[in-house]
Amino acid sequence: MRSFYQYMMRYRGAQKITNENRLAEWMFHDHDFPKHSNSYDEISRYLEWNIPFTEAVQVFDQLWDEYQEDVK
């Protein structure tokens, strides 16, 4: 099973800047992000403590649902 971080890397490098792209870029550059985690709670807590932009937690929740569907 691939991690949420690996799933998010599909959003990097987009020409149009979106919140999904911003979150993926931030995750890539944040060396402390839990890159191997598949735990909603662990990643959610990390984002809440280290929020990169105002909408990040909402974007994460949306993408987490998509990630769960993708890894089934």
HTML snippet that shows the backbone in 3Dmol.js (N, CA, C, O; Angstrom):
<script src="https://3Dmol.org/build/3Dmol-min.js"></script>
<div id="view" style="width:600px;height:400px;position:relative"></div>
<script>
const pdb = `
ATOM      1  N   MET A   1       0.847  -1.177   0.000  1.00  0.00           N
ATOM      2  CA  MET A   1       0.000   0.000   0.000  1.00  0.00           C
ATOM      3  C   MET A   1       0.894   1.242   0.000  1.00  0.00           C
ATOM      4  O   MET A   1       1.810   1.367   0.813  1.00  0.00           O
ATOM      5  N   ARG A   2       0.613   2.136  -0.910  1.00  0.00           N
ATOM      6  CA  ARG A   2       1.443   3.336  -0.933  1.00  0.00           C
ATOM      7  C   ARG A   2       0.943   4.351   0.083  1.00  0.00           C
ATOM      8  O   ARG A   2      -0.238   4.394   0.426  1.00  0.00           O
ATOM      9  N   SER A   3       1.865   5.150   0.544  1.00  0.00           N
ATOM     10  CA  SER A   3       1.544   6.134   1.577  1.00  0.00           C
ATOM     11  C   SER A   3       0.763   7.312   0.990  1.00  0.00           C
ATOM     12  O   SER A   3       0.706   7.501  -0.226  1.00  0.00           O
ATOM     13  N   PHE A   4       0.174   8.083   1.873  1.00  0.00           N
ATOM     14  CA  PHE A   4      -0.546   9.281   1.437  1.00  0.00           C
ATOM     15  C   PHE A   4       0.413  10.243   0.746  1.00  0.00           C
ATOM     16  O   PHE A   4       0.048  10.885  -0.239  1.00  0.00           O
ATOM     17  N   TYR A   5       1.622  10.345   1.250  1.00  0.00           N
ATOM     18  CA  TYR A   5       2.635  11.200   0.634  1.00  0.00           C
ATOM     19  C   TYR A   5       2.874  10.780  -0.822  1.00  0.00           C
ATOM     20  O   TYR A   5       2.899  11.622  -1.719  1.00  0.00           O
ATOM     21  N   GLN A   6       3.046   9.495  -1.045  1.00  0.00           N
ATOM     22  CA  GLN A   6       3.262   9.005  -2.417  1.00  0.00           C
ATOM     23  C   GLN A   6       2.056   9.327  -3.300  1.00  0.00           C
ATOM     24  O   GLN A   6       2.217   9.711  -4.459  1.00  0.00           O
ATOM     25  N   TYR A   7       0.876   9.175  -2.764  1.00  0.00           N
ATOM     26  CA  TYR A   7      -0.339   9.517  -3.501  1.00  0.00           C
ATOM     27  C   TYR A   7      -0.344  11.000  -3.883  1.00  0.00           C
ATOM     28  O   TYR A   7      -0.714  11.355  -5.002  1.00  0.00           O
ATOM     29  N   MET A   8       0.062  11.852  -2.958  1.00  0.00           N
ATOM     30  CA  MET A   8       0.028  13.303  -3.170  1.00  0.00           C
ATOM     31  C   MET A   8       1.044  13.791  -4.195  1.00  0.00           C
ATOM     32  O   MET A   8       0.872  14.870  -4.761  1.00  0.00           O
ATOM     33  N   MET A   9       2.081  13.033  -4.441  1.00  0.00           N
ATOM     34  CA  MET A   9       3.111  13.488  -5.373  1.00  0.00           C
ATOM     35  C   MET A   9       2.586  13.620  -6.804  1.00  0.00           C
ATOM     36  O   MET A   9       3.237  14.233  -7.650  1.00  0.00           O
ATOM     37  N   ARG A  10       1.427  13.054  -7.074  1.00  0.00           N
ATOM     38  CA  ARG A  10       0.814  13.221  -8.399  1.00  0.00           C
ATOM     39  C   ARG A  10       0.395  14.667  -8.656  1.00  0.00           C
ATOM     40  O   ARG A  10       0.197  15.057  -9.806  1.00  0.00           O
ATOM     41  N   TYR A  11       0.258  15.464  -7.595  1.00  0.00           N
ATOM     42  CA  TYR A  11      -0.171  16.856  -7.731  1.00  0.00           C
ATOM     43  C   TYR A  11       0.987  17.837  -7.884  1.00  0.00           C
ATOM     44  O   TYR A  11       0.762  19.026  -8.109  1.00  0.00           O
ATOM     45  N   ARG A  12       2.208  17.361  -7.765  1.00  0.00           N
ATOM     46  CA  ARG A  12       3.360  18.250  -7.903  1.00  0.00           C
ATOM     47  C   ARG A  12       3.597  18.637  -9.353  1.00  0.00           C
ATOM     48  O   ARG A  12       3.300  17.869 -10.269  1.00  0.00           O
ATOM     49  N   GLY A  13       4.131  19.827  -9.552  1.00  0.00           N
ATOM     50  CA  GLY A  13       4.566  20.252 -10.872  1.00  0.00           C
ATOM     51  C   GLY A  13       3.468  20.697 -11.809  1.00  0.00           C
ATOM     52  O   GLY A  13       3.707  20.858 -13.006  1.00  0.00           O
ATOM     53  N   ALA A  14       2.280  20.898 -11.297  1.00  0.00           N
ATOM     54  CA  ALA A  14       1.175  21.338 -12.161  1.00  0.00           C
ATOM     55  C   ALA A  14       1.408  22.773 -12.624  1.00  0.00           C
ATOM     56  O   ALA A  14       1.971  23.588 -11.893  1.00  0.00           O
ATOM     57  N   GLN A  15       0.978  23.066 -13.819  1.00  0.00           N
ATOM     58  CA  GLN A  15       1.123  24.417 -14.364  1.00  0.00           C
ATOM     59  C   GLN A  15       0.237  25.411 -13.631  1.00  0.00           C
ATOM     60  O   GLN A  15       0.650  26.532 -13.334  1.00  0.00           O
ATOM     61  N   LYS A  16      -0.990  24.981 -13.342  1.00  0.00           N
ATOM     62  CA  LYS A  16      -1.930  25.845 -12.633  1.00  0.00           C
ATOM     63  C   LYS A  16      -1.796  25.570 -11.137  1.00  0.00           C
ATOM     64  O   LYS A  16      -1.842  24.416 -10.711  1.00  0.00           O
ATOM     65  N   ILE A  17      -1.633  26.606 -10.354  1.00  0.00           N
ATOM     66  CA  ILE A  17      -1.484  26.441  -8.910  1.00  0.00           C
ATOM     67  C   ILE A  17      -2.863  26.262  -8.283  1.00  0.00           C
ATOM     68  O   ILE A  17      -3.745  27.110  -8.414  1.00  0.00           O
ATOM     69  N   THR A  18      -3.019  25.136  -7.603  1.00  0.00           N
ATOM     70  CA  THR A  18      -4.249  24.818  -6.888  1.00  0.00           C
ATOM     71  C   THR A  18      -3.887  24.537  -5.436  1.00  0.00           C
ATOM     72  O   THR A  18      -2.710  24.424  -5.095  1.00  0.00           O
ATOM     73  N   ASN A  19      -4.892  24.425  -4.589  1.00  0.00           N
ATOM     74  CA  ASN A  19      -4.615  24.069  -3.200  1.00  0.00           C
ATOM     75  C   ASN A  19      -4.030  22.668  -3.094  1.00  0.00           C
ATOM     76  O   ASN A  19      -3.210  22.401  -2.215  1.00  0.00           O
ATOM     77  N   GLU A  20      -4.443  21.777  -3.981  1.00  0.00           N
ATOM     78  CA  GLU A  20      -3.873  20.433  -3.982  1.00  0.00           C
ATOM     79  C   GLU A  20      -2.382  20.480  -4.319  1.00  0.00           C
ATOM     80  O   GLU A  20      -1.568  19.804  -3.690  1.00  0.00           O
ATOM     81  N   ASN A  21      -2.049  21.281  -5.310  1.00  0.00           N
ATOM     82  CA  ASN A  21      -0.659  21.463  -5.716  1.00  0.00           C
ATOM     83  C   ASN A  21       0.151  22.106  -4.590  1.00  0.00           C
ATOM     84  O   ASN A  21       1.271  21.682  -4.304  1.00  0.00           O
ATOM     85  N   ARG A  22      -0.410  23.115  -3.963  1.00  0.00           N
ATOM     86  CA  ARG A  22       0.292  23.793  -2.860  1.00  0.00           C
ATOM     87  C   ARG A  22       0.581  22.832  -1.722  1.00  0.00           C
ATOM     88  O   ARG A  22       1.674  22.847  -1.156  1.00  0.00           O
ATOM     89  N   LEU A  23      -0.397  21.992  -1.380  1.00  0.00           N
ATOM     90  CA  LEU A  23      -0.203  21.031  -0.298  1.00  0.00           C
ATOM     91  C   LEU A  23       0.861  20.004  -0.677  1.00  0.00           C
ATOM     92  O   LEU A  23       1.720  19.675   0.142  1.00  0.00           O
ATOM     93  N   ALA A  24       0.814  19.505  -1.887  1.00  0.00           N
ATOM     94  CA  ALA A  24       1.809  18.521  -2.333  1.00  0.00           C
ATOM     95  C   ALA A  24       3.219  19.110  -2.329  1.00  0.00           C
ATOM     96  O   ALA A  24       4.164  18.448  -1.900  1.00  0.00           O
ATOM     97  N   GLU A  25       3.365  20.334  -2.796  1.00  0.00           N
ATOM     98  CA  GLU A  25       4.682  20.977  -2.805  1.00  0.00           C
ATOM     99  C   GLU A  25       5.199  21.189  -1.381  1.00  0.00           C
ATOM    100  O   GLU A  25       6.377  20.974  -1.096  1.00  0.00           O
ATOM    101  N   TRP A  26       4.304  21.612  -0.502  1.00  0.00           N
ATOM    102  CA  TRP A  26       4.702  21.811   0.896  1.00  0.00           C
ATOM    103  C   TRP A  26       5.134  20.490   1.521  1.00  0.00           C
ATOM    104  O   TRP A  26       6.149  20.438   2.216  1.00  0.00           O
ATOM    105  N   MET A  27       4.374  19.419   1.280  1.00  0.00           N
ATOM    106  CA  MET A  27       4.727  18.111   1.822  1.00  0.00           C
ATOM    107  C   MET A  27       6.093  17.667   1.307  1.00  0.00           C
ATOM    108  O   MET A  27       6.890  17.111   2.062  1.00  0.00           O
ATOM    109  N   PHE A  28       6.363  17.907   0.043  1.00  0.00           N
ATOM    110  CA  PHE A  28       7.635  17.514  -0.561  1.00  0.00           C
ATOM    111  C   PHE A  28       8.810  18.245   0.094  1.00  0.00           C
ATOM    112  O   PHE A  28       9.865  17.652   0.320  1.00  0.00           O
ATOM    113  N   HIS A  29       8.627  19.512   0.391  1.00  0.00           N
ATOM    114  CA  HIS A  29       9.723  20.316   0.931  1.00  0.00           C
ATOM    115  C   HIS A  29       9.836  20.259   2.452  1.00  0.00           C
ATOM    116  O   HIS A  29      10.858  20.664   3.006  1.00  0.00           O
ATOM    117  N   ASP A  30       8.813  19.768   3.128  1.00  0.00           N
ATOM    118  CA  ASP A  30       8.849  19.662   4.590  1.00  0.00           C
ATOM    119  C   ASP A  30       9.501  18.334   4.972  1.00  0.00           C
ATOM    120  O   ASP A  30       8.888  17.275   4.839  1.00  0.00           O
ATOM    121  N   HIS A  31      10.715  18.394   5.436  1.00  0.00           N
ATOM    122  CA  HIS A  31      11.485  17.183   5.734  1.00  0.00           C
ATOM    123  C   HIS A  31      10.950  16.411   6.937  1.00  0.00           C
ATOM    124  O   HIS A  31      11.300  15.245   7.123  1.00  0.00           O
ATOM    125  N   ASP A  32      10.107  17.042   7.756  1.00  0.00           N
ATOM    126  CA  ASP A  32       9.555  16.361   8.926  1.00  0.00           C
ATOM    127  C   ASP A  32       8.173  15.760   8.678  1.00  0.00           C
ATOM    128  O   ASP A  32       7.625  15.081   9.546  1.00  0.00           O
ATOM    129  N   PHE A  33       7.613  16.005   7.504  1.00  0.00           N
ATOM    130  CA  PHE A  33       6.294  15.444   7.206  1.00  0.00           C
ATOM    131  C   PHE A  33       6.373  13.920   7.282  1.00  0.00           C
ATOM    132  O   PHE A  33       7.340  13.328   6.805  1.00  0.00           O
ATOM    133  N   PRO A  34       5.346  13.271   7.887  1.00  0.00           N
ATOM    134  CA  PRO A  34       5.377  11.800   8.008  1.00  0.00           C
ATOM    135  C   PRO A  34       5.137  11.113   6.661  1.00  0.00           C
ATOM    136  O   PRO A  34       4.025  10.676   6.364  1.00  0.00           O
ATOM    137  N   LYS A  35       6.170  11.027   5.872  1.00  0.00           N
ATOM    138  CA  LYS A  35       6.083  10.581   4.481  1.00  0.00           C
ATOM    139  C   LYS A  35       5.693   9.121   4.305  1.00  0.00           C
ATOM    140  O   LYS A  35       5.218   8.742   3.235  1.00  0.00           O
ATOM    141  N   HIS A  36       5.880   8.308   5.311  1.00  0.00           N
ATOM    142  CA  HIS A  36       5.580   6.880   5.172  1.00  0.00           C
ATOM    143  C   HIS A  36       4.275   6.498   5.849  1.00  0.00           C
ATOM    144  O   HIS A  36       3.937   5.317   5.936  1.00  0.00           O
ATOM    145  N   SER A  37       3.547   7.487   6.326  1.00  0.00           N
ATOM    146  CA  SER A  37       2.344   7.211   7.096  1.00  0.00           C
ATOM    147  C   SER A  37       1.121   6.960   6.222  1.00  0.00           C
ATOM    148  O   SER A  37       0.944   7.560   5.162  1.00  0.00           O
ATOM    149  N   ASN A  38       0.286   6.047   6.712  1.00  0.00           N
ATOM    150  CA  ASN A  38      -1.034   5.791   6.134  1.00  0.00           C
ATOM    151  C   ASN A  38      -2.110   6.098   7.171  1.00  0.00           C
ATOM    152  O   ASN A  38      -3.259   5.682   7.020  1.00  0.00           O
ATOM    153  N   SER A  39      -1.742   6.817   8.212  1.00  0.00           N
ATOM    154  CA  SER A  39      -2.646   7.096   9.324  1.00  0.00           C
ATOM    155  C   SER A  39      -3.260   8.484   9.185  1.00  0.00           C
ATOM    156  O   SER A  39      -2.554   9.493   9.175  1.00  0.00           O
ATOM    157  N   TYR A  40      -4.588   8.517   9.080  1.00  0.00           N
ATOM    158  CA  TYR A  40      -5.296   9.789   9.000  1.00  0.00           C
ATOM    159  C   TYR A  40      -4.974  10.653  10.220  1.00  0.00           C
ATOM    160  O   TYR A  40      -4.684  11.842  10.085  1.00  0.00           O
ATOM    161  N   ASP A  41      -5.027  10.053  11.408  1.00  0.00           N
ATOM    162  CA  ASP A  41      -4.805  10.816  12.634  1.00  0.00           C
ATOM    163  C   ASP A  41      -3.410  11.425  12.692  1.00  0.00           C
ATOM    164  O   ASP A  41      -3.257  12.591  13.054  1.00  0.00           O
ATOM    165  N   GLU A  42      -2.407  10.654  12.343  1.00  0.00           N
ATOM    166  CA  GLU A  42      -1.033  11.155  12.389  1.00  0.00           C
ATOM    167  C   GLU A  42      -0.838  12.328  11.430  1.00  0.00           C
ATOM    168  O   GLU A  42      -0.268  13.352  11.806  1.00  0.00           O
ATOM    169  N   ILE A  43      -1.307  12.181  10.203  1.00  0.00           N
ATOM    170  CA  ILE A  43      -1.124  13.239   9.208  1.00  0.00           C
ATOM    171  C   ILE A  43      -1.971  14.457   9.554  1.00  0.00           C
ATOM    172  O   ILE A  43      -1.510  15.591   9.428  1.00  0.00           O
ATOM    173  N   SER A  44      -3.195  14.231   9.983  1.00  0.00           N
ATOM    174  CA  SER A  44      -4.082  15.329  10.352  1.00  0.00           C
ATOM    175  C   SER A  44      -3.498  16.148  11.506  1.00  0.00           C
ATOM    176  O   SER A  44      -3.490  17.379  11.459  1.00  0.00           O
ATOM    177  N   ARG A  45      -3.014  15.464  12.533  1.00  0.00           N
ATOM    178  CA  ARG A  45      -2.382  16.172  13.663  1.00  0.00           C
ATOM    179  C   ARG A  45      -1.173  16.972  13.202  1.00  0.00           C
ATOM    180  O   ARG A  45      -0.979  18.113  13.621  1.00  0.00           O
ATOM    181  N   TYR A  46      -0.367  16.376  12.345  1.00  0.00           N
ATOM    182  CA  TYR A  46       0.820  17.076  11.851  1.00  0.00           C
ATOM    183  C   TYR A  46       0.418  18.354  11.118  1.00  0.00           C
ATOM    184  O   TYR A  46       1.014  19.411  11.326  1.00  0.00           O
ATOM    185  N   LEU A  47      -0.591  18.249  10.264  1.00  0.00           N
ATOM    186  CA  LEU A  47      -1.049  19.430   9.523  1.00  0.00           C
ATOM    187  C   LEU A  47      -1.620  20.492  10.453  1.00  0.00           C
ATOM    188  O   LEU A  47      -1.383  21.684  10.257  1.00  0.00           O
ATOM    189  N   GLU A  48      -2.364  20.067  11.455  1.00  0.00           N
ATOM    190  CA  GLU A  48      -2.943  21.040  12.385  1.00  0.00           C
ATOM    191  C   GLU A  48      -1.866  21.807  13.143  1.00  0.00           C
ATOM    192  O   GLU A  48      -2.036  22.991  13.434  1.00  0.00           O
ATOM    193  N   TRP A  49      -0.775  21.150  13.458  1.00  0.00           N
ATOM    194  CA  TRP A  49       0.322  21.813  14.186  1.00  0.00           C
ATOM    195  C   TRP A  49       1.246  22.606  13.269  1.00  0.00           C
ATOM    196  O   TRP A  49       1.900  23.551  13.709  1.00  0.00           O
ATOM    197  N   ASN A  50       1.300  22.227  12.006  1.00  0.00           N
ATOM    198  CA  ASN A  50       2.249  22.850  11.070  1.00  0.00           C
ATOM    199  C   ASN A  50       1.542  23.372   9.825  1.00  0.00           C
ATOM    200  O   ASN A  50       2.083  23.271   8.724  1.00  0.00           O
ATOM    201  N   ILE A  51       0.372  23.914   9.977  1.00  0.00           N
ATOM    202  CA  ILE A  51      -0.481  24.282   8.848  1.00  0.00           C
ATOM    203  C   ILE A  51       0.256  25.205   7.869  1.00  0.00           C
ATOM    204  O   ILE A  51       0.707  26.286   8.248  1.00  0.00           O
ATOM    205  N   PRO A  52       0.374  24.770   6.610  1.00  0.00           N
ATOM    206  CA  PRO A  52       1.110  25.560   5.630  1.00  0.00           C
ATOM    207  C   PRO A  52       0.296  26.707   5.026  1.00  0.00           C
ATOM    208  O   PRO A  52       0.871  27.703   4.587  1.00  0.00           O
ATOM    209  N   PHE A  53      -1.031  26.580   4.999  1.00  0.00           N
ATOM    210  CA  PHE A  53      -1.911  27.642   4.509  1.00  0.00           C
ATOM    211  C   PHE A  53      -3.308  27.373   5.062  1.00  0.00           C
ATOM    212  O   PHE A  53      -3.609  26.256   5.484  1.00  0.00           O
ATOM    213  N   THR A  54      -4.139  28.374   5.059  1.00  0.00           N
ATOM    214  CA  THR A  54      -5.428  28.338   5.745  1.00  0.00           C
ATOM    215  C   THR A  54      -6.303  27.145   5.368  1.00  0.00           C
ATOM    216  O   THR A  54      -6.907  26.531   6.248  1.00  0.00           O
ATOM    217  N   GLU A  55      -6.385  26.809   4.108  1.00  0.00           N
ATOM    218  CA  GLU A  55      -7.285  25.755   3.649  1.00  0.00           C
ATOM    219  C   GLU A  55      -6.671  24.363   3.682  1.00  0.00           C
ATOM    220  O   GLU A  55      -7.312  23.407   3.244  1.00  0.00           O
ATOM    221  N   ALA A  56      -5.469  24.220   4.180  1.00  0.00           N
ATOM    222  CA  ALA A  56      -4.736  22.955   4.082  1.00  0.00           C
ATOM    223  C   ALA A  56      -5.468  21.777   4.712  1.00  0.00           C
ATOM    224  O   ALA A  56      -5.491  20.691   4.133  1.00  0.00           O
ATOM    225  N   VAL A  57      -6.053  21.964   5.864  1.00  0.00           N
ATOM    226  CA  VAL A  57      -6.723  20.848   6.535  1.00  0.00           C
ATOM    227  C   VAL A  57      -7.959  20.414   5.751  1.00  0.00           C
ATOM    228  O   VAL A  57      -8.228  19.218   5.633  1.00  0.00           O
ATOM    229  N   GLN A  58      -8.703  21.363   5.223  1.00  0.00           N
ATOM    230  CA  GLN A  58      -9.882  21.019   4.420  1.00  0.00           C
ATOM    231  C   GLN A  58      -9.466  20.294   3.133  1.00  0.00           C
ATOM    232  O   GLN A  58     -10.112  19.331   2.720  1.00  0.00           O
ATOM    233  N   VAL A  59      -8.394  20.760   2.514  1.00  0.00           N
ATOM    234  CA  VAL A  59      -7.885  20.112   1.300  1.00  0.00           C
ATOM    235  C   VAL A  59      -7.427  18.695   1.638  1.00  0.00           C
ATOM    236  O   VAL A  59      -7.695  17.759   0.885  1.00  0.00           O
ATOM    237  N   PHE A  60      -6.748  18.538   2.752  1.00  0.00           N
ATOM    238  CA  PHE A  60      -6.302  17.216   3.180  1.00  0.00           C
ATOM    239  C   PHE A  60      -7.489  16.280   3.361  1.00  0.00           C
ATOM    240  O   PHE A  60      -7.454  15.144   2.889  1.00  0.00           O
ATOM    241  N   ASP A  61      -8.545  16.742   4.043  1.00  0.00           N
ATOM    242  CA  ASP A  61      -9.720  15.890   4.270  1.00  0.00           C
ATOM    243  C   ASP A  61     -10.322  15.419   2.948  1.00  0.00           C
ATOM    244  O   ASP A  61     -10.679  14.249   2.806  1.00  0.00           O
ATOM    245  N   GLN A  62     -10.430  16.312   2.002  1.00  0.00           N
ATOM    246  CA  GLN A  62     -10.981  15.969   0.681  1.00  0.00           C
ATOM    247  C   GLN A  62     -10.084  14.945  -0.020  1.00  0.00           C
ATOM    248  O   GLN A  62     -10.562  13.941  -0.548  1.00  0.00           O
ATOM    249  N   LEU A  63      -8.782  15.217  -0.014  1.00  0.00           N
ATOM    250  CA  LEU A  63      -7.847  14.320  -0.694  1.00  0.00           C
ATOM    251  C   LEU A  63      -7.701  12.984   0.021  1.00  0.00           C
ATOM    252  O   LEU A  63      -7.429  11.967  -0.616  1.00  0.00           O
ATOM    253  N   TRP A  64      -7.879  12.978   1.332  1.00  0.00           N
ATOM    254  CA  TRP A  64      -7.805  11.716   2.072  1.00  0.00           C
ATOM    255  C   TRP A  64      -8.922  10.777   1.604  1.00  0.00           C
ATOM    256  O   TRP A  64      -8.700   9.580   1.422  1.00  0.00           O
ATOM    257  N   ASP A  65     -10.123  11.333   1.413  1.00  0.00           N
ATOM    258  CA  ASP A  65     -11.235  10.517   0.920  1.00  0.00           C
ATOM    259  C   ASP A  65     -10.915   9.928  -0.453  1.00  0.00           C
ATOM    260  O   ASP A  65     -11.188   8.756  -0.710  1.00  0.00           O
ATOM    261  N   GLU A  66     -10.341  10.737  -1.322  1.00  0.00           N
ATOM    262  CA  GLU A  66      -9.946  10.269  -2.656  1.00  0.00           C
ATOM    263  C   GLU A  66      -8.857   9.194  -2.549  1.00  0.00           C
ATOM    264  O   GLU A  66      -8.886   8.188  -3.259  1.00  0.00           O
ATOM    265  N   TYR A  67      -7.908   9.427  -1.654  1.00  0.00           N
ATOM    266  CA  TYR A  67      -6.811   8.470  -1.426  1.00  0.00           C
ATOM    267  C   TYR A  67      -7.383   7.124  -0.972  1.00  0.00           C
ATOM    268  O   TYR A  67      -6.964   6.072  -1.455  1.00  0.00           O
ATOM    269  N   GLN A  68      -8.341   7.163  -0.042  1.00  0.00           N
ATOM    270  CA  GLN A  68      -8.943   5.922   0.452  1.00  0.00           C
ATOM    271  C   GLN A  68      -9.630   5.151  -0.659  1.00  0.00           C
ATOM    272  O   GLN A  68      -9.555   3.923  -0.706  1.00  0.00           O
ATOM    273  N   GLU A  69     -10.298   5.861  -1.551  1.00  0.00           N
ATOM    274  CA  GLU A  69     -10.947   5.206  -2.684  1.00  0.00           C
ATOM    275  C   GLU A  69      -9.911   4.619  -3.647  1.00  0.00           C
ATOM    276  O   GLU A  69     -10.120   3.548  -4.217  1.00  0.00           O
ATOM    277  N   ASP A  70      -8.809   5.320  -3.820  1.00  0.00           N
ATOM    278  CA  ASP A  70      -7.770   4.895  -4.756  1.00  0.00           C
ATOM    279  C   ASP A  70      -7.028   3.652  -4.278  1.00  0.00           C
ATOM    280  O   ASP A  70      -6.629   2.824  -5.097  1.00  0.00           O
ATOM    281  N   VAL A  71      -6.839   3.508  -2.987  1.00  0.00           N
ATOM    282  CA  VAL A  71      -6.043   2.392  -2.478  1.00  0.00           C
ATOM    283  C   VAL A  71      -6.871   1.144  -2.190  1.00  0.00           C
ATOM    284  O   VAL A  71      -6.315   0.117  -1.801  1.00  0.00           O
ATOM    285  N   LYS A  72      -8.182   1.214  -2.375  1.00  0.00           N
ATOM    286  CA  LYS A  72      -9.035   0.029  -2.155  1.00  0.00           C
ATOM    287  C   LYS A  72      -8.807  -1.011  -3.213  1.00  0.00           C
ATOM    288  O   LYS A  72      -9.437  -2.069  -3.185  1.00  0.00           O
TER     289      LYS A  72
END
`;
const viewer = $3Dmol.createViewer("view");
viewer.addModel(pdb, "pdb");
viewer.setStyle({}, {cartoon: {color: "spectrum"}});
viewer.zoomTo();
viewer.render();
</script>
